[in-house]
Amino acid sequence: MRSLKGQPTLIYCRSPKRVNDVARALLESEVTDGAELLQDAAEWIGDNFHPHWILPNALRRGIGIHHGKLPRSISQYVVRAFNDEKLSVLACTSTLIEGVNTKAKNVIIFDNTIAQQKFDFFTFNNIKGRSGRMFEHFVGRVFLFHEPPTSHLPFVDFPVFTQGPDTPDSVLVQMESGDLSAASKERMDPFMRQRVLPLEILRQHSSVEPTALLNLAKRLKNSSYDERALLQWSGFPRRENLKFTLELIWNHLVPEERLAGISSSSQLTVKLWGLMLTPEIRQRILNELEPSEYAAKSPDEAVERVLEFDRTWASFELPRLLRAASDVRAYVLGGNSSYGAYAGQVENLFRKPFRIALEEFGLPLQIADKLSHFLDDADTIDAALSRIRELPIKKLALSQFELELLIDCQSNL
C-alpha cells in the first residue's frame, strides 16, 4: 500500500465485516495521510452514530468504506469524497461495483468471493474494470490476491421462460394458464383448486411463496378464541398483540431460520418495539452496547445491527409481511382490523412520510428530522423535495457538514 500512497485506490472485500477489518488494518499501519477536508464529516458521523465506529475514524485518515449496511446518504457522500480526491482509499463490497463510477487508478481485489460464493468471470471483469478512468487515469492497475476465475460467462436463467423445477411458485402463480408449460400447470393445479385463499391474495403478495400464505391461513382457521382476539388490532398494537402476530409471521412467512441478524420472533418483537419507543438511531446504538448476554461486542457491531435492522427489516421485510398477514387474517377471520397503517409506520421508522425517502437524495435521516417542521405537512415526495429546494440555507441552525449535504442535495434537485 505504501507504493500506492496518494493514488486513488479501491479495495474490493467480500463482506461488510471484511471492509471494517481492512479499514482498521490500514489505520493501524498508518499508510495514509490525514484528510483535513473530512474532519467535519467525521465529527458529525461520530456524534450521530458512535464516536468509535470505524467509519468516522477512517475518514479522518483519508480512508472510506462502502457497503450495503450504510445509510444511502452516507454511502453517496463517501463515493463523492473519493471522486473529489478527499479520500485516497476506499474499501468496498460489491455494492460499489455495480453501476457506480469512481475515479480509481488502482483496484486491489482482496477477496475472490461475494459473501461465501466465489464470483464469476463476468463479476471479476466488472470489478477489474473499475481501475483507471478516461480523462482521469489512462492506465489503471489491478492487484490480485487470488487466481482469476476461468474465462467463461455464466448461464443466465429467466425463470418465466425456462419454467424449470427451481422456478418459485410465487413466479408461476402470477402467470396466465396459457403461458404455463405442462409441468408448470401441474405444479399450479393445487393452488388453482384450493379454497383456502382466493387466487387474488396469492397473486397480490407475490413476494411471499403461496404455500406459506396457505399454511398461515390454515393455522388461523384452527386458532383459538384468545388467539383470534390477539390478532384483532389496528393502528398501534399492544405488545402482546404484536408478539403473537410476529410469531405467526415468523413461523409461516419467513423462509429462513436467520435473516439479517434476526433469528426468532421474540428477537424481532424486541427490536421492533425498541424502534417504536426510540426512533433515534444514536440512542439505539448505545442500547445495543448495554451490558447483557446479547450485547454487541463492539461499536462497529452495534452500529451495523441497528442499520441492518432499519434497512432490511423495518424498511422492507416487515411491511410486506405485515400486509400479507393482514390480508390473510381479514379473509379467514373477518372483522375490520388491518395492519396496513402500522406497516406504513414501520416502513417510515415511525416518522412522518418522506423523511426516509430523502436518504436517496443525499440527506441523512438525522438532518431530515431537524427539518421536520418544513416537511411534515407535505403530501407527496415531490412536495417534500420542493420544500427542500426552497429552504433558506442561511437561516437554518445546521452544522457545517449538514449545510454541505443540504446544499449538495439542493443542487441535484
Legacy VTK file of the C-alpha trace (Angstrom):
# vtk DataFile Version 3.0
C-alpha trace
ASCII
DATASET POLYDATA
POINTS 413 float
0.000 0.000 0.000
2.873 2.421 0.680
3.839 2.335 -3.006
0.271 3.423 -3.873
0.200 6.271 -1.356
-1.656 9.287 -2.692
-3.156 7.345 -5.601
-6.941 6.752 -5.551
-7.308 3.074 -4.730
-10.325 0.778 -4.417
-10.026 -2.337 -2.261
-12.689 -4.962 -3.007
-13.763 -7.075 0.006
-16.298 -9.875 0.302
-18.409 -8.543 3.202
-19.009 -5.500 5.453
-17.036 -7.149 8.252
-14.100 -7.655 5.899
-14.342 -3.994 4.845
-14.102 -2.957 8.501
-11.127 -5.265 9.084
-9.269 -3.861 6.074
-10.007 -0.267 7.075
-8.761 -0.943 10.593
-5.594 -2.578 9.293
-4.928 0.467 7.127
-5.450 2.747 10.126
-3.044 0.768 12.265
-0.371 0.660 9.550
-0.602 4.455 9.010
-0.215 4.189 5.237
-2.454 7.183 4.503
-2.262 10.859 5.356
-4.869 12.771 7.313
-7.857 14.216 5.466
-8.381 17.776 6.712
-11.388 18.347 4.461
-13.253 15.438 6.069
-12.898 16.369 9.722
-16.383 17.960 9.894
-17.903 14.868 8.265
-16.079 12.523 10.637
-17.153 14.524 13.682
-20.797 14.620 12.576
-20.918 10.899 11.815
-19.289 10.117 15.164
-21.771 12.338 17.026
-24.822 10.928 15.224
-23.892 7.243 15.213
-20.992 6.406 17.535
-17.596 8.109 18.020
-15.741 4.775 17.998
-17.381 3.441 14.843
-14.787 2.590 12.201
-16.204 4.989 9.574
-15.547 8.382 11.242
-12.118 7.266 12.418
-11.238 6.014 8.944
-12.422 9.233 7.289
-10.056 11.256 9.457
-7.181 9.338 7.871
-8.423 9.572 4.283
-9.939 6.079 4.208
-13.534 5.440 3.150
-15.774 2.411 3.490
-18.766 1.435 1.376
-21.146 -1.492 1.864
-24.843 -2.303 1.823
-25.477 -1.672 5.518
-24.546 2.014 5.359
-27.304 4.628 5.027
-27.566 5.566 1.372
-26.861 9.239 2.040
-23.599 8.377 3.808
-22.640 5.939 1.021
-23.219 8.667 -1.558
-21.122 11.112 0.425
-18.213 8.652 0.725
-18.183 7.987 -3.041
-18.338 11.726 -3.741
-15.437 12.355 -1.363
-13.412 9.642 -3.105
-14.120 11.095 -6.550
-13.244 14.574 -5.275
-9.899 13.136 -4.075
-10.614 13.904 -0.425
-10.169 10.166 0.200
-7.234 8.203 -1.161
-8.500 4.698 -0.310
-11.987 3.215 -0.467
-12.640 -0.283 0.900
-15.876 -1.634 -0.511
-18.062 -4.654 -1.181
-19.893 -5.467 -4.425
-22.405 -2.669 -3.647
-19.926 -0.212 -5.168
-19.045 -2.378 -8.134
-22.461 -2.390 -9.827
-23.195 0.813 -11.727
-21.210 3.339 -9.648
-18.456 5.290 -11.404
-15.348 6.065 -9.391
-12.030 7.738 -10.147
-9.864 4.820 -9.035
-6.420 4.424 -10.528
-5.805 1.170 -8.669
-8.090 -1.719 -7.759
-6.993 -4.248 -5.178
-9.099 -7.416 -5.324
-8.541 -8.608 -1.784
-11.213 -11.352 -1.837
-12.493 -13.526 -4.653
-15.980 -14.093 -3.237
-19.218 -12.235 -2.642
-20.189 -13.326 0.866
-19.365 -17.078 0.728
-19.747 -17.653 -3.007
-16.873 -17.252 -5.474
-17.569 -14.576 -8.049
-17.707 -15.492 -11.733
-15.714 -14.222 -14.705
-18.269 -11.512 -15.510
-18.195 -10.088 -11.969
-14.395 -10.302 -11.860
-14.152 -8.242 -15.052
-16.667 -5.758 -13.666
-14.545 -5.253 -10.540
-11.308 -5.163 -12.543
-12.810 -2.590 -14.905
-13.061 -0.033 -12.110
-9.333 0.659 -12.419
-8.443 3.687 -14.492
-10.908 6.161 -15.957
-10.926 8.092 -19.227
-9.605 11.656 -18.823
-8.602 10.826 -15.227
-6.218 7.844 -15.152
-5.443 6.476 -18.601
-3.632 3.481 -17.146
-5.183 1.557 -14.268
-3.580 -1.177 -12.210
-5.217 -4.263 -10.732
-3.728 -6.251 -7.859
-4.952 -9.795 -7.199
-4.657 -11.910 -4.064
-6.141 -14.988 -5.800
-6.162 -16.647 -9.192
-8.749 -15.033 -11.507
-11.837 -17.128 -12.383
-11.928 -19.119 -15.585
-12.871 -17.154 -18.674
-16.347 -18.404 -19.441
-19.521 -16.435 -18.915
-22.193 -17.697 -16.505
-25.511 -19.129 -17.609
-28.287 -16.575 -17.119
-31.670 -18.094 -16.346
-35.008 -16.350 -16.981
-37.459 -18.349 -14.815
-40.550 -17.031 -16.621
-39.269 -18.515 -19.891
-37.478 -21.651 -18.698
-40.054 -22.596 -16.015
-37.656 -25.142 -14.608
-38.017 -27.050 -11.333
-36.272 -24.207 -9.469
-38.712 -21.543 -10.638
-40.528 -20.326 -7.489
-44.260 -20.994 -7.179
-44.664 -17.259 -6.450
-43.485 -16.548 -10.024
-45.614 -19.204 -11.715
-48.791 -18.223 -9.870
-48.609 -14.772 -11.495
-48.734 -16.237 -14.998
-51.773 -16.893 -17.130
-52.621 -20.540 -17.732
-51.852 -20.268 -21.446
-48.283 -19.166 -20.697
-47.507 -22.114 -18.421
-45.700 -25.234 -19.559
-47.329 -28.615 -18.961
-45.105 -29.240 -15.932
-45.851 -25.779 -14.520
-49.611 -26.288 -14.976
-49.329 -29.474 -12.967
-47.476 -27.610 -10.211
-50.059 -24.827 -10.185
-53.091 -27.111 -10.182
-53.259 -27.447 -6.350
-53.232 -23.654 -5.987
-55.972 -23.224 -8.572
-58.188 -25.885 -6.967
-57.736 -24.954 -3.285
-60.443 -22.981 -1.483
-58.401 -21.771 1.486
-57.486 -18.388 -0.049
-58.585 -16.616 -3.224
-56.045 -16.641 -6.041
-56.071 -12.831 -5.925
-54.459 -12.829 -2.465
-51.755 -15.245 -3.615
-51.030 -13.003 -6.584
-51.234 -9.747 -4.643
-48.440 -10.858 -2.320
-46.067 -12.170 -4.946
-43.002 -11.725 -2.722
-44.315 -14.470 -0.417
-44.497 -18.088 -1.533
-48.171 -19.124 -1.987
-47.659 -22.268 0.102
-46.571 -20.068 3.016
-49.712 -17.929 2.709
-51.906 -21.035 2.610
-50.176 -22.501 5.668
-50.797 -19.287 7.575
-54.467 -19.330 6.547
-54.858 -22.941 7.732
-53.222 -22.039 11.048
-55.637 -19.140 11.502
-58.633 -21.369 10.775
-57.568 -23.552 13.698
-56.797 -20.650 16.042
-58.402 -20.380 19.478
-60.735 -17.629 20.640
-57.918 -15.976 22.619
-55.557 -16.132 19.654
-58.130 -14.540 17.390
-58.590 -11.755 19.926
-54.835 -11.092 19.867
-54.973 -10.700 16.085
-57.832 -8.190 16.162
-55.929 -4.911 16.163
-55.457 -1.849 14.017
-53.233 1.200 14.339
-50.582 0.680 17.018
-50.754 -2.762 18.631
-50.181 -3.570 22.264
-47.040 -5.562 22.878
-48.883 -8.874 23.356
-50.745 -8.320 20.055
-47.530 -7.564 18.225
-45.709 -10.505 19.797
-48.302 -13.058 18.687
-48.679 -11.539 15.216
-44.919 -11.632 14.636
-44.770 -15.182 15.969
-47.211 -16.302 13.271
-45.385 -14.307 10.604
-42.028 -15.772 11.627
-43.309 -19.363 11.765
-45.156 -19.263 8.444
-43.930 -16.444 6.194
-40.192 -16.135 6.906
-38.365 -18.770 4.838
-35.033 -18.679 6.696
-34.022 -19.558 10.238
-31.916 -16.403 10.402
-32.412 -13.317 8.268
-30.500 -10.015 8.501
-29.362 -10.604 12.060
-32.738 -11.824 13.381
-33.196 -15.464 14.402
-36.542 -15.585 16.261
-39.908 -13.877 16.516
-39.182 -12.808 20.106
-35.981 -11.068 18.968
-37.919 -9.434 16.152
-40.515 -8.183 18.643
-37.851 -6.690 20.926
-36.137 -4.892 18.037
-39.365 -3.546 16.574
-40.706 -2.429 19.946
-37.374 -0.712 20.631
-37.568 1.126 17.308
-41.101 2.288 18.064
-40.136 3.611 21.520
-36.751 5.040 20.482
-36.604 6.084 16.812
-33.316 7.989 17.366
-30.516 5.964 15.769
-27.727 7.036 18.114
-29.626 6.001 21.240
-30.494 2.587 19.818
-26.825 2.045 19.020
-25.964 2.831 22.631
-28.731 0.452 23.749
-27.094 -2.354 21.749
-23.928 -1.858 23.831
-25.684 -2.055 27.207
-24.153 -4.969 29.166
-26.205 -8.131 28.695
-25.966 -11.619 27.264
-26.888 -10.247 23.846
-24.863 -7.016 23.872
-22.882 -6.068 20.783
-19.197 -6.823 21.142
-18.040 -3.536 19.615
-19.358 -0.168 18.412
-18.987 -1.437 14.825
-21.305 -4.365 15.553
-23.775 -2.146 17.421
-23.981 0.380 14.579
-24.396 -2.277 11.918
-27.047 -4.157 13.908
-29.192 -1.023 14.030
-28.562 -0.016 10.412
-29.216 -3.537 9.117
-32.476 -3.837 11.052
-33.708 -0.455 9.833
-32.774 -1.092 6.216
-33.720 -4.749 5.842
-36.449 -5.461 8.376
-38.159 -2.149 9.088
-37.939 -0.650 5.608
-38.645 -3.794 3.594
-39.268 -7.223 5.099
-41.707 -6.400 7.897
-44.036 -4.043 5.992
-44.598 -6.557 3.185
-45.073 -9.460 5.607
-47.430 -7.469 7.846
-49.571 -6.522 4.852
-49.664 -10.126 3.658
-50.584 -11.399 7.126
-53.254 -8.699 7.426
-54.960 -9.738 4.185
-54.858 -13.423 5.124
-56.225 -12.674 8.585
-59.012 -10.485 7.179
-60.133 -13.172 4.723
-60.009 -16.061 7.186
-61.249 -14.366 10.372
-63.177 -11.374 9.049
-63.590 -8.135 11.012
-62.310 -4.632 10.351
-58.777 -4.999 11.694
-55.936 -4.036 9.392
-52.183 -3.934 9.901
-51.629 -1.652 6.904
-51.365 1.625 8.807
-48.888 0.123 11.246
-46.867 -1.361 8.362
-46.627 2.153 6.917
-45.349 3.463 10.249
-42.720 0.718 10.400
-41.675 1.469 6.815
-41.090 5.104 7.762
-39.266 4.183 11.004
-42.166 5.708 12.963
-41.720 9.119 11.389
-43.853 11.196 9.057
-43.653 10.120 5.397
-40.877 11.285 3.067
-38.153 11.747 5.672
-36.820 8.281 4.895
-37.098 8.886 1.140
-34.731 11.847 1.409
-31.880 9.382 2.072
-31.963 8.636 -1.667
-31.335 12.333 -2.351
-28.330 12.539 -0.047
-29.959 13.805 3.158
-29.376 11.620 6.240
-32.387 10.866 8.407
-30.930 12.932 11.262
-30.979 16.057 9.060
-34.476 15.285 7.790
-35.575 15.064 11.442
-34.137 18.537 12.079
-36.048 19.882 9.072
-39.299 18.162 10.048
-41.262 21.396 10.572
-40.603 22.268 6.916
-41.518 18.815 5.593
-44.143 17.042 7.659
-47.209 18.604 6.027
-46.025 17.694 2.512
-48.438 15.194 0.956
-46.149 13.831 -1.799
-42.431 13.244 -2.225
-42.414 15.897 -4.960
-43.872 18.411 -2.491
-41.227 17.462 0.088
-38.441 17.905 -2.477
-39.903 21.262 -3.476
-39.704 22.358 0.176
-36.082 21.197 0.318
-35.267 23.148 -2.842
-36.674 26.366 -1.342
-35.121 26.132 2.143
-33.398 29.353 3.282
-29.911 27.932 3.837
-28.524 30.924 5.771
-31.361 30.864 8.314
-31.078 27.187 9.258
-29.453 26.102 12.524
-27.337 23.375 10.956
-23.698 22.379 11.322
-21.170 22.979 8.548
-21.364 19.364 7.373
-25.169 19.363 7.467
-25.211 22.528 5.350
-22.778 20.921 2.903
-25.086 17.925 2.423
-28.178 20.123 2.132
-26.571 22.409 -0.456
-25.422 19.381 -2.444
-28.944 17.931 -2.271
-30.448 21.199 -3.490
-28.003 21.413 -6.387
-29.094 17.989 -7.635
-32.848 18.593 -7.480
LINES 1 414
413 0 1 2 3 4 5 6 7 8 9 10 11 12 13 14 15 16 17 18 19 20 21 22 23 24 25 26 27 28 29 30 31 32 33 34 35 36 37 38 39 40 41 42 43 44 45 46 47 48 49 50 51 52 53 54 55 56 57 58 59 60 61 62 63 64 65 66 67 68 69 70 71 72 73 74 75 76 77 78 79 80 81 82 83 84 85 86 87 88 89 90 91 92 93 94 95 96 97 98 99 100 101 102 103 104 105 106 107 108 109 110 111 112 113 114 115 116 117 118 119 120 121 122 123 124 125 126 127 128 129 130 131 132 133 134 135 136 137 138 139 140 141 142 143 144 145 146 147 148 149 150 151 152 153 154 155 156 157 158 159 160 161 162 163 164 165 166 167 168 169 170 171 172 173 174 175 176 177 178 179 180 181 182 183 184 185 186 187 188 189 190 191 192 193 194 195 196 197 198 199 200 201 202 203 204 205 206 207 208 209 210 211 212 213 214 215 216 217 218 219 220 221 222 223 224 225 226 227 228 229 230 231 232 233 234 235 236 237 238 239 240 241 242 243 244 245 246 247 248 249 250 251 252 253 254 255 256 257 258 259 260 261 262 263 264 265 266 267 268 269 270 271 272 273 274 275 276 277 278 279 280 281 282 283 284 285 286 287 288 289 290 291 292 293 294 295 296 297 298 299 300 301 302 303 304 305 306 307 308 309 310 311 312 313 314 315 316 317 318 319 320 321 322 323 324 325 326 327 328 329 330 331 332 333 334 335 336 337 338 339 340 341 342 343 344 345 346 347 348 349 350 351 352 353 354 355 356 357 358 359 360 361 362 363 364 365 366 367 368 369 370 371 372 373 374 375 376 377 378 379 380 381 382 383 384 385 386 387 388 389 390 391 392 393 394 395 396 397 398 399 400 401 402 403 404 405 406 407 408 409 410 411 412
